Amino acid sequence: MREITRPVPLCLPGGRLNPEAAGFTRQPLHTSDGLPSGPLHLWRTKRWDYWGITTERFVLGMTVAHLDYAAVMQAYFYDRLTGKEIVQDERKAFPGAGTVRLPDGLPPLSVGGRLEPLRLRFADQPDGRVVLWLESPRIQAVLEVAPGGESLGVVVPWSAKRYQYTLKDVGRPVSGILQVDGEELDVEGPDAFAALDRGRGRWPYSMRWNWAVAAGTLPDGRRLGLQLGGKWTEGTGATENALFLDGLVHHHDGELAFSYDPADPQAAWTVSGDWIEAKLDPFHLRHARTGALVVSGTTHQAFGRWSGWAAAPDGTRLDLAGLTGWAEEAANRW
C-alpha cells in the first residue's frame, strides 16, 4: 500500500472517495468532514470511536457511534476473577444534533455522548494522552491512556461511493480508577493496555469482518501490539494488518487467514500469514445480537491469551506468549 505523509481529505465535494486518500498512515492525517449523510444518501455514512481495555482482572469496551439513522452508545465489562458480565447498550433512532459527538477533523478530538443512563467521553489532551470517562448506573470510570507513539490509519476503497477510513492504535498503557457495582478496581500495571478503533466512512449495506488485537510487554521490556483484520478488505488492495513495536508501526500487505469456531467457547482462534502464526486461547466468549430483518448485527468476540510468533522488521520472531487481547467475527446489515 502507498504511504501517506501529509493531511488529506477522505472525500471529494459530493461525497465520492478522494483518490489521494487511498493508502496508509503512521499518524492521523485523514479528515472526513465532507461525508454526506441522510436519506438522500441512503443512510450509508457510519462514524464511531471504540476503546477496548484489557488488564489481568477485567476487559472493558466503550463505544460511541452514529450510523446515520441511529446513535449508539455501548459499555461492556467482564470480570475475569468473578465472571461478572455487564452490558449497557443504548440506541436512539434519528437522533438530533449533539446527541453524540464524533468529530471529523484531526486530533486533538473530543468524542462523546449521552444516551441516558449512559454517558461517555473520550478527550484527547495536548500532550498526547487521552482521558476516558464512563458514567452509568453500575459502571463509573476515569481512565488515562498514555501517549503511545505511532498509529495505523488505512483507507479501504470498495468503490468511489463506498469506502472506510479506519484508525487503529494498539497497546497503549492505561491507568486510572474503575468502579463496578460499588467495587473500586485499580487500572494499572504492565498488563493494562488500551486499543482505539476509529471509523469514518460510507459502507455497503451488508458486511462481514474479522478483527483481532494483542498487546503485552516482551521480556526485554518493549511494548508489543498486533492489529489484525480480515474479510472486509478482500479485493480492495488495502489491509489493516500491523505490528506495533515500542510505539512504531510496521504495516503488512497481504490478507491473513482466520480460523475459528465461534459456537465453541473453548475453541482456539488462529491467525496465519507469511509474517505471523498466532493462536488465541479464550477465557471468555461474548455473543451480541441486535436488530432484526432489515437492520441487524451479530458479533462473536473471544477474549483470551495469545501464543505463537510474529516477525519483527528484521525478521526476528517475537514470542507472543502472554499477550492478551481478543478476536472477533462481526456481520452487519446496516
LOVEX-879973 format. One record per residue (C-alpha): x, y, z; residue number from 1. Coordinates in steps of 0.1 Angstrom, whole numbers, always signed. Example, Ala and Ser with C-alpha at 12.3 -4.5 7.8 and 13.67 -1.06 7.14 Angstrom:
<recs>
+-------+-------+-------+-----+
|     X |     Y |     Z | pos |
+-------+-------+-------+-----+
|  +123 |   -45 |   +78 |   1 |
|  +137 |   -11 |   +71 |   2 |
+-------+-------+-------+-----+
</recs>
This chain:
<recs>
+-------+-------+-------+-----+
|     X |     Y |     Z | pos |
+-------+-------+-------+-----+
|    +0 |    +0 |    +0 |   1 |
|   +10 |   +36 |    -6 |   2 |
|   +21 |   +55 |   +25 |   3 |
|    +5 |   +89 |   +30 |   4 |
|   +26 |  +115 |   +49 |   5 |
|    +5 |  +147 |   +46 |   6 |
|   -30 |  +156 |   +57 |   7 |
|   -56 |  +147 |   +31 |   8 |
|   -95 |  +149 |   +29 |   9 |
|  -112 |  +115 |   +28 |  10 |
|  -138 |  +125 |    +2 |  11 |
|  -144 |  +150 |   -26 |  12 |
|  -172 |  +175 |   -27 |  13 |
|  -203 |  +155 |   -33 |  14 |
|  -191 |  +126 |   -12 |  15 |
|  -171 |  +104 |   -36 |  16 |
|  -138 |   +90 |   -24 |  17 |
|  -108 |  +112 |   -28 |  18 |
|   -83 |   +91 |   -48 |  19 |
|   -54 |  +108 |   -29 |  20 |
|   -68 |   +94 |    +3 |  21 |
|   -63 |   +58 |    -5 |  22 |
|   -33 |   +44 |   +14 |  23 |
|   -20 |   +41 |   +50 |  24 |
|    -5 |   +65 |   +75 |  25 |
|   +15 |   +63 |  +107 |  26 |
|    -5 |   +90 |  +124 |  27 |
|   -40 |  +105 |  +119 |  28 |
|   -38 |  +125 |   +86 |  29 |
|   -73 |  +120 |   +71 |  30 |
|  -102 |  +144 |   +76 |  31 |
|  -138 |  +134 |   +69 |  32 |
|  -159 |  +165 |   +73 |  33 |
|  -172 |  +162 |   +37 |  34 |
|  -191 |  +129 |   +43 |  35 |
|  -227 |  +132 |   +31 |  36 |
|  -255 |  +118 |   +53 |  37 |
|  -292 |  +114 |   +55 |  38 |
|  -319 |   +96 |   +34 |  39 |
|  -308 |  +112 |    +1 |  40 |
|  -276 |   +93 |    +5 |  41 |
|  -293 |   +61 |   +16 |  42 |
|  -281 |   +63 |   +53 |  43 |
|  -247 |   +49 |   +43 |  44 |
|  -224 |   +71 |   +64 |  45 |
|  -210 |   +55 |   +96 |  46 |
|  -189 |   +71 |  +123 |  47 |
|  -176 |   +56 |  +156 |  48 |
|  -149 |   +56 |  +182 |  49 |
|  -143 |   +24 |  +203 |  50 |
|  -119 |   +20 |  +231 |  51 |
|  -111 |   -16 |  +244 |  52 |
|   -92 |   -21 |  +277 |  53 |
|   -76 |   -53 |  +289 |  54 |
|   -60 |   -60 |  +323 |  55 |
|   -52 |   -90 |  +344 |  56 |
|   -85 |   -85 |  +361 |  57 |
|  -110 |   -74 |  +335 |  58 |
|  -119 |   -63 |  +300 |  59 |
|  -138 |   -31 |  +292 |  60 |
|  -153 |   -19 |  +259 |  61 |
|  -167 |   +16 |  +253 |  62 |
|  -184 |   +27 |  +220 |  63 |
|  -198 |   +60 |  +207 |  64 |
|  -213 |   +56 |  +172 |  65 |
|  -235 |   +74 |  +147 |  66 |
|  -250 |   +51 |  +120 |  67 |
|  -267 |   +79 |  +100 |  68 |
|  -301 |   +68 |  +111 |  69 |
|  -293 |   +60 |  +148 |  70 |
|  -270 |   +70 |  +176 |  71 |
|  -254 |   +41 |  +195 |  72 |
|  -235 |   +40 |  +228 |  73 |
|  -223 |    +9 |  +245 |  74 |
|  -203 |    -2 |  +275 |  75 |
|  -192 |   -38 |  +281 |  76 |
|  -175 |   -52 |  +312 |  77 |
|  -163 |   -87 |  +321 |  78 |
|  -146 |   -96 |  +353 |  79 |
|  -121 |  -124 |  +348 |  80 |
|  -120 |  -132 |  +385 |  81 |
|  -157 |  -135 |  +393 |  82 |
|  -172 |  -140 |  +358 |  83 |
|  -195 |  -109 |  +362 |  84 |
|  -206 |   -95 |  +329 |  85 |
|  -224 |   -62 |  +324 |  86 |
|  -238 |   -49 |  +291 |  87 |
|  -250 |   -14 |  +287 |  88 |
|  -264 |    -8 |  +252 |  89 |
|  -284 |   +24 |  +244 |  90 |
|  -298 |   +35 |  +210 |  91 |
|  -317 |   +64 |  +196 |  92 |
|  -333 |   +64 |  +161 |  93 |
|  -329 |   +96 |  +140 |  94 |
|  -311 |  +115 |  +168 |  95 |
|  -310 |  +152 |  +170 |  96 |
|  -278 |  +173 |  +166 |  97 |
|  -255 |  +169 |  +196 |  98 |
|  -267 |  +135 |  +208 |  99 |
|  -233 |  +121 |  +201 | 100 |
|  -201 |  +140 |  +191 | 101 |
|  -178 |  +123 |  +165 | 102 |
|  -156 |  +150 |  +150 | 103 |
|  -142 |  +146 |  +115 | 104 |
|  -110 |  +167 |  +119 | 105 |
|   -75 |  +159 |  +130 | 106 |
|   -66 |  +154 |  +167 | 107 |
|   -69 |  +166 |  +193 | 108 |
|  -106 |  +155 |  +193 | 109 |
|  -133 |  +153 |  +219 | 110 |
|  -157 |  +124 |  +213 | 111 |
|  -187 |  +117 |  +235 | 112 |
|  -224 |  +115 |  +240 | 113 |
|  -253 |  +110 |  +264 | 114 |
|  -280 |   +84 |  +259 | 115 |
|  -294 |   +80 |  +294 | 116 |
|  -284 |   +64 |  +316 | 117 |
|  -251 |   +60 |  +298 | 118 |
|  -226 |   +88 |  +293 | 119 |
|  -192 |   +86 |  +276 | 120 |
|  -165 |  +110 |  +267 | 121 |
|  -130 |  +104 |  +251 | 122 |
|  -109 |  +136 |  +252 | 123 |
|   -75 |  +140 |  +235 | 124 |
|   -51 |  +160 |  +256 | 125 |
|   -24 |  +184 |  +241 | 126 |
|    +4 |  +162 |  +254 | 127 |
|    -9 |  +131 |  +236 | 128 |
|   -28 |  +115 |  +265 | 129 |
|   -64 |  +105 |  +261 | 130 |
|   -88 |  +107 |  +291 | 131 |
|  -118 |   +83 |  +290 | 132 |
|  -149 |   +90 |  +311 | 133 |
|  -177 |   +65 |  +316 | 134 |
|  -208 |   +70 |  +338 | 135 |
|  -237 |   +46 |  +341 | 136 |
|  -257 |   +32 |  +370 | 137 |
|  -234 |    +2 |  +375 | 138 |
|  -201 |   +14 |  +360 | 139 |
|  -181 |   +46 |  +365 | 140 |
|  -146 |   +51 |  +352 | 141 |
|  -119 |   +78 |  +348 | 142 |
|   -90 |   +63 |  +328 | 143 |
|   -59 |   +79 |  +313 | 144 |
|   -44 |   +64 |  +282 | 145 |
|    -7 |   +73 |  +279 | 146 |
|    +9 |   +86 |  +247 | 147 |
|   +16 |   +55 |  +225 | 148 |
|   +36 |   +67 |  +196 | 149 |
|   +25 |   +59 |  +160 | 150 |
|   -10 |   +47 |  +150 | 151 |
|   -22 |   +29 |  +118 | 152 |
|   -46 |   +47 |   +95 | 153 |
|   -60 |   +29 |   +65 | 154 |
|   -85 |   +38 |   +38 | 155 |
|  -104 |    +8 |   +24 | 156 |
|  -118 |   +16 |   -11 | 157 |
|  -147 |    -7 |   -20 | 158 |
|  -157 |   +18 |   -47 | 159 |
|  -158 |   +55 |   -54 | 160 |
|  -190 |   +57 |   -34 | 161 |
|  -183 |   +31 |    -6 | 162 |
|  -151 |   +34 |   +14 | 163 |
|  -139 |   +34 |   +50 | 164 |
|  -112 |   +53 |   +69 | 165 |
|  -101 |   +32 |   +99 | 166 |
|   -76 |   +43 |  +126 | 167 |
|   -62 |   +17 |  +149 | 168 |
|   -40 |   +24 |  +179 | 169 |
|   -30 |    -7 |  +198 | 170 |
|   -10 |   -14 |  +230 | 171 |
|   -12 |   +20 |  +247 | 172 |
|    -6 |   +18 |  +285 | 173 |
|   -37 |   +28 |  +305 | 174 |
|   -43 |   +36 |  +342 | 175 |
|   -70 |   +51 |  +364 | 176 |
|  -100 |   +40 |  +385 | 177 |
|  -129 |   +19 |  +376 | 178 |
|  -159 |   +13 |  +399 | 179 |
|  -183 |   -16 |  +392 | 180 |
|  -213 |   -21 |  +414 | 181 |
|  -196 |    +0 |  +441 | 182 |
|  -163 |   -20 |  +440 | 183 |
|  -133 |    +0 |  +431 | 184 |
|  -108 |   -15 |  +408 | 185 |
|   -73 |    +0 |  +401 | 186 |
|   -63 |    +1 |  +365 | 187 |
|   -25 |    -1 |  +364 | 188 |
|    +5 |   -23 |  +358 | 189 |
|   +24 |   -37 |  +329 | 190 |
|    -6 |   -57 |  +316 | 191 |
|   -31 |   -28 |  +314 | 192 |
|   -35 |   -18 |  +277 | 193 |
|   -59 |    +2 |  +256 | 194 |
|   -68 |    +0 |  +219 | 195 |
|   -86 |   +25 |  +198 | 196 |
|  -107 |   +17 |  +168 | 197 |
|  -119 |   +49 |  +150 | 198 |
|  -141 |   +46 |  +118 | 199 |
|  -154 |   +72 |   +94 | 200 |
|  -168 |   +62 |   +60 | 201 |
|  -196 |   +52 |   +36 | 202 |
|  -205 |   +15 |   +40 | 203 |
|  -222 |   -12 |   +18 | 204 |
|  -255 |   -24 |   +33 | 205 |
|  -241 |   -58 |   +42 | 206 |
|  -206 |   -66 |   +55 | 207 |
|  -187 |   -93 |   +75 | 208 |
|  -153 |   -89 |   +91 | 209 |
|  -127 |  -103 |  +114 | 210 |
|  -107 |   -82 |  +138 | 211 |
|   -81 |   -92 |  +164 | 212 |
|   -59 |   -73 |  +188 | 213 |
|   -30 |   -84 |  +210 | 214 |
|    -9 |   -64 |  +235 | 215 |
|   +17 |   -70 |  +261 | 216 |
|   +52 |   -65 |  +273 | 217 |
|   +82 |   -85 |  +260 | 218 |
|  +108 |   -99 |  +284 | 219 |
|  +132 |   -72 |  +273 | 220 |
|  +106 |   -45 |  +283 | 221 |
|   +95 |   -35 |  +248 | 222 |
|   +58 |   -30 |  +242 | 223 |
|   +43 |   -52 |  +215 | 224 |
|    +9 |   -49 |  +199 | 225 |
|    -8 |   -66 |  +170 | 226 |
|   -36 |   -52 |  +148 | 227 |
|   -51 |   -79 |  +126 | 228 |
|   -81 |   -78 |  +102 | 229 |
|   -97 |   -99 |   +75 | 230 |
|  -126 |  -105 |   +52 | 231 |
|  -138 |   -69 |   +48 | 232 |
|  -107 |   -57 |   +30 | 233 |
|  -105 |   -86 |    +5 | 234 |
|  -102 |   -74 |   -31 | 235 |
|   -96 |   -38 |   -22 | 236 |
|   -58 |   -38 |   -22 | 237 |
|   -59 |   -24 |   +14 | 238 |
|   -51 |   -42 |   +46 | 239 |
|   -52 |   -31 |   +82 | 240 |
|   -25 |   -55 |   +95 | 241 |
|    +4 |   -42 |  +115 | 242 |
|   +28 |   -49 |  +143 | 243 |
|   +33 |   -22 |  +169 | 244 |
|   +68 |   -24 |  +185 | 245 |
|   +77 |    +1 |  +211 | 246 |
|   +54 |   +27 |  +196 | 247 |
|   +64 |   +22 |  +160 | 248 |
|   +40 |    +9 |  +133 | 249 |
|   +51 |   -18 |  +109 | 250 |
|   +24 |   -22 |   +83 | 251 |
|   +20 |   -55 |   +64 | 252 |
|    +4 |   -60 |   +30 | 253 |
|   -14 |   -93 |   +22 | 254 |
|   -45 |  -109 |   +36 | 255 |
|   -44 |  -131 |   +67 | 256 |
|   -63 |  -164 |   +73 | 257 |
|   -86 |  -165 |  +103 | 258 |
|   -97 |  -199 |  +116 | 259 |
|  -122 |  -204 |  +145 | 260 |
|  -155 |  -219 |  +157 | 261 |
|  -175 |  -191 |  +173 | 262 |
|  -201 |  -216 |  +186 | 263 |
|  -175 |  -233 |  +208 | 264 |
|  -164 |  -210 |  +238 | 265 |
|  -133 |  -231 |  +244 | 266 |
|  -121 |  -234 |  +208 | 267 |
|   -89 |  -216 |  +198 | 268 |
|   -88 |  -188 |  +172 | 269 |
|   -58 |  -188 |  +148 | 270 |
|   -45 |  -161 |  +125 | 271 |
|   -19 |  -171 |   +99 | 272 |
|    +2 |  -152 |   +73 | 273 |
|   +37 |  -151 |   +59 | 274 |
|   +48 |  -130 |   +89 | 275 |
|   +26 |  -144 |  +117 | 276 |
|   +13 |  -176 |  +132 | 277 |
|    -8 |  -167 |  +162 | 278 |
|   -33 |  -186 |  +184 | 279 |
|   -58 |  -171 |  +209 | 280 |
|   -70 |  -194 |  +237 | 281 |
|  -102 |  -178 |  +250 | 282 |
|  -111 |  -172 |  +287 | 283 |
|  -144 |  -157 |  +277 | 284 |
|  -167 |  -156 |  +247 | 285 |
|  -191 |  -128 |  +241 | 286 |
|  -221 |  -131 |  +218 | 287 |
|  -240 |   -99 |  +208 | 288 |
|  -270 |   -96 |  +186 | 289 |
|  -290 |   -65 |  +177 | 290 |
|  -320 |   -57 |  +155 | 291 |
|  -339 |   -79 |  +131 | 292 |
|  -349 |   -82 |   +94 | 293 |
|  -337 |   -51 |   +75 | 294 |
|  -312 |   -38 |  +102 | 295 |
|  -293 |   -63 |  +123 | 296 |
|  -258 |   -71 |  +137 | 297 |
|  -241 |  -101 |  +152 | 298 |
|  -208 |  -102 |  +169 | 299 |
|  -188 |  -132 |  +183 | 300 |
|  -159 |  -118 |  +204 | 301 |
|  -134 |  -140 |  +221 | 302 |
|  -112 |  -126 |  +249 | 303 |
|   -81 |  -146 |  +258 | 304 |
|   -43 |  -151 |  +258 | 305 |
|   -22 |  -153 |  +227 | 306 |
|    +7 |  -176 |  +218 | 307 |
|   +27 |  -182 |  +186 | 308 |
|   +50 |  -157 |  +169 | 309 |
|   +51 |  -126 |  +147 | 310 |
|   +81 |  -114 |  +127 | 311 |
|   +98 |   -81 |  +136 | 312 |
|  +110 |   -59 |  +107 | 313 |
|  +145 |   -75 |  +109 | 314 |
|  +130 |  -110 |  +106 | 315 |
|  +134 |  -119 |  +143 | 316 |
|  +105 |  -140 |  +155 | 317 |
|   +88 |  -124 |  +185 | 318 |
|   +72 |  -147 |  +210 | 319 |
|   +35 |  -138 |  +216 | 320 |
|   +31 |  -159 |  +247 | 321 |
|   +13 |  -140 |  +274 | 322 |
|    -1 |  -112 |  +252 | 323 |
|   -37 |  -105 |  +260 | 324 |
|   -65 |   -94 |  +237 | 325 |
|   -94 |  -105 |  +216 | 326 |
|  -105 |  -118 |  +182 | 327 |
|  -140 |  -113 |  +167 | 328 |
|  -163 |  -121 |  +138 | 329 |
|  -189 |   -94 |  +131 | 330 |
|  -217 |   -94 |  +105 | 331 |
|  -239 |   -63 |   +99 | 332 |
|  -268 |   -54 |   +77 | 333 |
|  -270 |   -17 |   +84 | 334 |
+-------+-------+-------+-----+
</recs>
